[in-house]
Amino acid sequence: METIQLPSLDDVRKPDVDTIQSFRKNGHVLIPGVLDGDEVAAYRAVINNAAYKYNTETRAMEDRDTYGKAFLQIMNLWEVDEAVKKFTLAKRFAKIAADLLGVERVRIYHDQALYKEAGGGFTPWHQDQYYWPLDTPDTVTMWMPLIDISEEMGMLTFASGTHEKGFVDSVAISDESERMLDEYINENGYPVTRSQTMKAGDATWHYGWTLHCAPGNASDKTREVMTIIYFADGAKVISPRNENQEADRQRWLCGTEPGSKAATSLNPLV
């Protein structure tokens, strides 16, 4: 089989001061054109190939719970696919992540393809860092559509400023988190915002504690999104606060003991 020559993504593109300030104030920011058209086309092909190869969800939509209806979730593709590895470990993305957080270096927590199928359900309100046994608030997720998307396809939606509170409630992504966190957002008057459209290769970035959700996909296309989670180099593992953090400690941190630096072979410095 012919080897695809993938574009290098190891150049530096620094976010401007206004972008960094907006991210730190609101807990999220959209950066357009993180990949150009040719780059996103090349990487979309290899990410799609890997995502569908390693997808394990085979149930019909009507047989899934709310979480299952929200998206196909295929995690740590970089670990099993050399082409995706070039994307996930890209220095271009890592430098943006470090600049937004205001840190010198970042490590990978994990990547995940989030494919919201046509007719797929909503993604409930949640905090990503509920799942992560890390001792730092300096965490950020890059969320990049691989095709042009609109609001009706399940646009990522944020409650601005919620990152400043940190941990809100011990609730996993579910119907319960939707109800509890929606009530919390309304009671505290946090503004809820989302983009109307995003181009393939644009990316949103949000802190691990920023509350976010997404509507269902009312279009006839799958919303193809690739995400990468980063954390500040030097972070340590904490004692898990819930069973999901313990599962993450074992899988993404290779069972690293609490109090030790989070720096396993699955958390490369990028």
Summary of the structure (lengths in Angstrom):
residues: 270
radius of gyration: 17.5
end to end distance: 29.7
largest distance: 57.1
contacts: 885
relative contact order: 0.21
helix: 33%
strand: 23%
